[in-house]
Amino acid sequence: MRDSEFEKLEAMRKGVMENLRSRKKSPRRHLLLSYWGEIKSLKQDGTGFLLISRYLMRAHHLKVSPSYLAKIWKQLEE
């Protein structure tokens, strides 16, 4: 590979990384927080994150993994 090709690839990689760094926060988190009252109520009733994830998909068409729910729960409630 020529030096000029390598420099172009390097510049492209840097540009992609800069775009990733400057992205706004996830809109999914914002949607999830709009249903936080329901999530909190379900969790307090003893429902696990897997069932809450399924509930959100069926009731609100919001696809969220149980691990993401657990992560957000830990950030907000603990």
LINZIJO-V704224 format. One record per residue. N is the residue number from 1. SS is DSSP state (2 for helix, 1 for strand, 0 for the rest). Layout:
BEGIN
N_SS / N_SS
END
This chain:
BEGIN
1_0 / 2_0 / 3_2 / 4_2 / 5_2 / 6_2 / 7_2 / 8_2 / 9_2 / 10_2 / 11_2 / 12_2 / 13_2 / 14_2 / 15_2 / 16_2 / 17_2 / 18_2 / 19_2 / 20_2 / 21_2 / 22_2 / 23_0 / 24_0 / 25_0 / 26_0 / 27_2 / 28_2 / 29_2 / 30_2 / 31_2 / 32_2 / 33_2 / 34_2 / 35_0 / 36_2 / 37_2 / 38_2 / 39_2 / 40_2 / 41_2 / 42_2 / 43_2 / 44_2 / 45_0 / 46_0 / 47_0 / 48_0 / 49_2 / 50_2 / 51_2 / 52_2 / 53_2 / 54_2 / 55_2 / 56_2 / 57_2 / 58_2 / 59_2 / 60_2 / 61_0 / 62_0 / 63_0 / 64_0 / 65_0 / 66_2 / 67_2 / 68_2 / 69_2 / 70_2 / 71_2 / 72_2 / 73_2 / 74_2 / 75_2 / 76_2 / 77_2 / 78_0
END
